[in-house]
Amino acid sequence: MLLSALLGSSVSGIFSVNRRIASSDQFFRGSRMR
């Protein structure tokens, strides 16, 4: 139970971090294009 909860929270955290990196990467690309 506790292990699965930890796994789920870590997976969701990784997904949120990936989303931040992707959004910031797109933003930097857009500024470069301009």
Phi, psi and omega in degrees: 000304182296321181297315181297322180295317179297317180299315180298317182293321181293320179296316180295323179295319179296319180297318180295321179295318179299321180296318179297316181297317181296316181295318180293324179296316179297320181297314180296321179297318180297319181293326179292319181298319179291000000 
